[in-house]
Amino acid sequence: MLDENYNSKRKTNIEEDLKFHPNSLIREIAQRLPNVEFNELQKMVKKMANAGDRITHDGGKKYRRYRLT
């Protein structure tokens, strides 16, 4: 339950960040969410984008930009 609640809060933080800063690189999101480890953030954002969970991306692997759908 605790882990599920933590993931939910993290998703909400990511979505909120992309709401105000669309077309962001993961590196830029990480700078604005310093309380989340970069590797965890990277996994979560990629998982959300691949699942079509309100996030989509543009660009190649290296300079991929994320935004809300």
BAFIBA-649599 format. One line per field, with one value per atom (N, C-alpha, C): residue number from 1; residue in three letters; chain; atom name; x, y, z. Coordinates in nm, 4 decimals. Atoms other than C-alpha are relative to their C-alpha. Layout:
BEGIN
num <- [NUM	...]
residuo <- [ALA	...]
cadena <- [A	...]
atomo <- [CA	...]
c1 <- [X	...]
c2 <- [Y	...]
c3 <- [Z	...]
//
This chain:
BEGIN
num <- [1	1	1	2	2	2	3	3	3	4	4	4	5	5	5	6	6	6	7	7	7	8	8	8	9	9	9	10	10	10	11	11	11	12	12	12	13	13	13	14	14	14	15	15	15	16	16	16	17	17	17	18	18	18	19	19	19	20	20	20	21	21	21	22	22	22	23	23	23	24	24	24	25	25	25	26	26	26	27	27	27	28	28	28	29	29	29	30	30	30	31	31	31	32	32	32	33	33	33	34	34	34	35	35	35	36	36	36	37	37	37	38	38	38	39	39	39	40	40	40	41	41	41	42	42	42	43	43	43	44	44	44	45	45	45	46	46	46	47	47	47	48	48	48	49	49	49	50	50	50	51	51	51	52	52	52	53	53	53	54	54	54	55	55	55	56	56	56	57	57	57	58	58	58	59	59	59	60	60	60	61	61	61	62	62	62	63	63	63	64	64	64	65	65	65	66	66	66	67	67	67	68	68	68	69	69	69]
residuo <- [MET	MET	MET	LEU	LEU	LEU	ASP	ASP	ASP	GLU	GLU	GLU	ASN	ASN	ASN	TYR	TYR	TYR	ASN	ASN	ASN	SER	SER	SER	LYS	LYS	LYS	ARG	ARG	ARG	LYS	LYS	LYS	THR	THR	THR	ASN	ASN	ASN	ILE	ILE	ILE	GLU	GLU	GLU	GLU	GLU	GLU	ASP	ASP	ASP	LEU	LEU	LEU	LYS	LYS	LYS	PHE	PHE	PHE	HIS	HIS	HIS	PRO	PRO	PRO	ASN	ASN	ASN	SER	SER	SER	LEU	LEU	LEU	ILE	ILE	ILE	ARG	ARG	ARG	GLU	GLU	GLU	ILE	ILE	ILE	ALA	ALA	ALA	GLN	GLN	GLN	ARG	ARG	ARG	LEU	LEU	LEU	PRO	PRO	PRO	ASN	ASN	ASN	VAL	VAL	VAL	GLU	GLU	GLU	PHE	PHE	PHE	ASN	ASN	ASN	GLU	GLU	GLU	LEU	LEU	LEU	GLN	GLN	GLN	LYS	LYS	LYS	MET	MET	MET	VAL	VAL	VAL	LYS	LYS	LYS	LYS	LYS	LYS	MET	MET	MET	ALA	ALA	ALA	ASN	ASN	ASN	ALA	ALA	ALA	GLY	GLY	GLY	ASP	ASP	ASP	ARG	ARG	ARG	ILE	ILE	ILE	THR	THR	THR	HIS	HIS	HIS	ASP	ASP	ASP	GLY	GLY	GLY	GLY	GLY	GLY	LYS	LYS	LYS	LYS	LYS	LYS	TYR	TYR	TYR	ARG	ARG	ARG	ARG	ARG	ARG	TYR	TYR	TYR	ARG	ARG	ARG	LEU	LEU	LEU	THR	THR	THR]
cadena <- [A	A	A	A	A	A	A	A	A	A	A	A	A	A	A	A	A	A	A	A	A	A	A	A	A	A	A	A	A	A	A	A	A	A	A	A	A	A	A	A	A	A	A	A	A	A	A	A	A	A	A	A	A	A	A	A	A	A	A	A	A	A	A	A	A	A	A	A	A	A	A	A	A	A	A	A	A	A	A	A	A	A	A	A	A	A	A	A	A	A	A	A	A	A	A	A	A	A	A	A	A	A	A	A	A	A	A	A	A	A	A	A	A	A	A	A	A	A	A	A	A	A	A	A	A	A	A	A	A	A	A	A	A	A	A	A	A	A	A	A	A	A	A	A	A	A	A	A	A	A	A	A	A	A	A	A	A	A	A	A	A	A	A	A	A	A	A	A	A	A	A	A	A	A	A	A	A	A	A	A	A	A	A	A	A	A	A	A	A	A	A	A	A	A	A	A	A	A	A	A	A	A	A	A	A	A	A]
atomo <- [N	CA	C	N	CA	C	N	CA	C	N	CA	C	N	CA	C	N	CA	C	N	CA	C	N	CA	C	N	CA	C	N	CA	C	N	CA	C	N	CA	C	N	CA	C	N	CA	C	N	CA	C	N	CA	C	N	CA	C	N	CA	C	N	CA	C	N	CA	C	N	CA	C	N	CA	C	N	CA	C	N	CA	C	N	CA	C	N	CA	C	N	CA	C	N	CA	C	N	CA	C	N	CA	C	N	CA	C	N	CA	C	N	CA	C	N	CA	C	N	CA	C	N	CA	C	N	CA	C	N	CA	C	N	CA	C	N	CA	C	N	CA	C	N	CA	C	N	CA	C	N	CA	C	N	CA	C	N	CA	C	N	CA	C	N	CA	C	N	CA	C	N	CA	C	N	CA	C	N	CA	C	N	CA	C	N	CA	C	N	CA	C	N	CA	C	N	CA	C	N	CA	C	N	CA	C	N	CA	C	N	CA	C	N	CA	C	N	CA	C	N	CA	C	N	CA	C	N	CA	C	N	CA	C	N	CA	C	N	CA	C]
c1 <- [0.0821	0.0000	0.0865	-0.0881	0.2770	0.0681	-0.0675	0.4653	-0.0973	0.1026	0.1424	-0.0349	0.0292	0.0675	0.1157	-0.1193	0.4246	0.0032	0.0024	0.3974	-0.1086	0.1103	0.0655	0.0391	-0.0451	0.2133	0.1063	-0.1055	0.5129	-0.0593	0.0678	0.2880	-0.0673	0.0671	0.0880	0.1006	-0.1046	0.4086	0.0516	-0.0482	0.5270	-0.1039	0.1067	0.1908	-0.0132	0.0089	0.1780	0.1165	-0.1164	0.5291	-0.0189	0.0180	0.4464	-0.1162	0.1110	0.1269	0.0529	-0.0551	0.3297	0.1242	-0.1219	0.6397	-0.0094	0.0127	0.5318	0.1277	-0.1161	0.7909	0.1310	-0.1176	1.0453	0.0819	-0.0905	1.3480	-0.0074	-0.0010	1.3753	0.0958	-0.0979	1.6808	-0.0631	0.0655	1.4686	-0.1039	0.0987	1.1924	0.0722	-0.0772	1.4541	0.0510	-0.0466	1.5882	-0.1132	0.1139	1.2391	-0.0583	0.0458	1.1701	0.1222	-0.1254	1.4912	-0.0180	0.0232	1.3295	-0.0167	0.0125	1.2996	0.1328	-0.1260	1.6101	-0.0163	0.0064	1.6930	-0.0404	0.0308	1.6816	-0.1455	0.1407	1.3429	-0.0915	0.0785	1.2054	0.0004	-0.0143	1.3366	-0.0865	0.0811	1.1742	-0.1482	0.1416	0.8431	-0.0520	0.0449	0.8193	-0.0083	0.0020	0.9092	-0.1153	0.1096	0.6610	-0.1342	0.1250	0.3850	-0.0207	0.0114	0.4581	-0.0300	0.0227	0.4704	-0.1397	0.1339	0.1424	-0.1078	0.0970	-0.0206	-0.0729	0.0588	-0.0847	0.0104	0.0076	-0.1553	0.1286	-0.1259	0.2037	0.0355	-0.0504	0.3385	0.1378	-0.1343	0.6819	0.0243	-0.0464	0.8483	0.1514	-0.1447	1.2015	0.0581	-0.0720	1.4633	0.0276	-0.0286	1.6042	0.0768	-0.0867	1.8617	-0.0667	0.0610	1.6648	-0.1521	0.1440	1.3112	-0.0658	0.0744	1.0670	-0.1372	0.1257	0.7617	-0.1009	0.1076	0.4248	-0.1264	0.1284	0.0710	-0.0797	0.0857	-0.1792	-0.1307]
c2 <- [-0.1193	0.0000	0.1258	-0.1160	0.2449	0.0251	-0.0139	0.1783	0.0486	-0.0403	0.2172	0.1480	-0.1397	0.5491	0.0896	-0.0737	0.6675	0.0177	-0.0067	0.5836	0.0933	-0.0880	0.7636	0.1471	-0.1373	1.0796	0.0417	-0.0286	1.0566	0.0271	-0.0215	1.0237	0.1369	-0.1291	1.3245	0.1136	-0.1026	1.5271	0.0147	-0.0023	1.4331	0.0670	-0.0584	1.5202	0.1497	-0.1417	1.8507	0.0778	-0.0653	1.9374	0.0183	-0.0083	1.8603	0.0914	-0.0921	2.0631	0.1429	-0.1350	2.3769	0.0141	-0.0015	2.2794	-0.1067	0.1013	2.0926	-0.0087	0.0249	1.9483	0.0063	0.0014	1.8802	-0.1271	0.1147	1.6544	-0.0591	0.0615	1.4066	0.0754	-0.0748	1.5996	0.1269	-0.1220	1.9171	-0.0309	0.0412	1.7360	-0.0328	0.0395	1.5946	0.1219	-0.1215	1.9430	0.0655	-0.0607	2.0557	-0.0902	0.0949	1.7409	-0.0630	0.0495	1.7051	-0.1097	0.1017	1.4770	-0.1402	0.1299	1.1945	-0.0317	0.0400	1.0031	-0.0041	-0.0089	1.0469	-0.1326	0.1305	0.6735	-0.0397	0.0298	0.6313	0.0851	-0.0906	0.9342	-0.0448	0.0447	0.8095	-0.1231	0.1220	0.4676	0.0319	-0.0323	0.6162	0.0742	-0.0778	0.8681	-0.0885	0.0893	0.6080	-0.0995	0.0960	0.3595	0.0673	-0.0726	0.6220	0.0314	-0.0331	0.7248	-0.1249	0.1235	0.3660	-0.0562	0.0486	0.2846	0.0963	-0.0994	0.5949	0.0630	-0.0494	0.7143	0.1525	-0.1464	1.0838	0.0669	-0.0585	1.1339	-0.0550	0.0416	1.1252	0.0621	-0.0523	1.1939	0.0274	-0.0332	1.3411	-0.0072	0.0011	1.2999	-0.1388	0.1259	1.0284	-0.0424	0.0528	0.8338	0.0986	-0.0843	1.0889	0.1310	-0.1299	1.4147	-0.0079	0.0212	1.2853	0.1002	-0.0982	1.5489	-0.0558	0.0554	1.4621	0.1110	-0.0945	1.6335	-0.0780	0.0614	1.5637	-0.0150	0.0180	1.4284	0.0708]
c3 <- [0.0000	0.0000	0.0000	-0.0090	0.0904	-0.1334	0.1283	-0.2348	-0.1069	0.0966	-0.4349	0.0179	-0.0296	-0.2643	-0.0444	0.0399	-0.3275	-0.1512	0.1456	-0.6995	-0.0497	0.0381	-0.7217	0.0176	-0.0245	-0.5694	-0.1010	0.0962	-0.7982	-0.1381	0.1282	-1.1058	-0.0032	-0.0092	-0.9907	-0.0120	0.0095	-0.9471	-0.1419	0.1384	-1.2963	-0.0897	0.0812	-1.4528	0.0267	-0.0367	-1.2645	-0.0617	0.0587	-1.3809	-0.1504	0.1448	-1.7448	-0.0383	0.0244	-1.7169	-0.0152	0.0018	-1.6483	-0.0876	0.0817	-1.8504	-0.1090	0.1059	-2.1664	-0.0836	0.0875	-2.4078	0.0781	-0.0866	-2.1323	-0.0186	-0.0064	-2.1335	0.1405	-0.1329	-1.8463	0.0922	-0.0785	-1.7292	0.0584	-0.0466	-1.7033	0.1083	-0.1012	-1.5129	0.1305	-0.1181	-1.2750	0.0771	-0.0677	-1.2007	0.0793	-0.0686	-1.1019	0.1083	-0.1022	-0.8935	0.0683	-0.0578	-0.6891	0.1051	-0.1022	-0.4298	-0.0584	0.0665	-0.6877	-0.0670	0.0625	-0.7931	-0.1509	0.1456	-1.1612	-0.0638	0.0600	-1.2411	0.0222	-0.0284	-1.0723	-0.0872	0.0817	-1.2533	-0.1459	0.1387	-1.5864	-0.0275	0.0158	-1.5406	0.0026	-0.0151	-1.4296	-0.1228	0.1151	-1.7156	-0.1247	0.1161	-1.9771	0.0089	-0.0190	-1.8300	-0.0264	0.0214	-1.8275	-0.1480	0.1424	-2.1878	-0.0831	0.0751	-2.3156	0.0226	-0.0328	-2.1423	-0.0508	0.0440	-2.2891	0.1164	-0.1250	-1.9333	0.0092	0.0051	-2.0162	-0.0453	0.0440	-2.1370	-0.1367	0.1303	-2.4891	-0.0193	0.0214	-2.6315	-0.1472	0.1349	-2.9386	0.0012	0.0131	-3.0639	0.0136	-0.0073	-3.0613	0.1426	-0.1338	-2.7704	0.0877	-0.0809	-2.6616	0.0427	-0.0310	-2.6778	-0.0077	-0.0012	-2.6222	0.0937	-0.0798	-2.4984	0.0326	-0.0514	-2.2936	0.0230	-0.0239	-2.2654	0.0348	-0.0293	-2.1463	-0.1292	0.1178	-2.3989	0.0197]
//
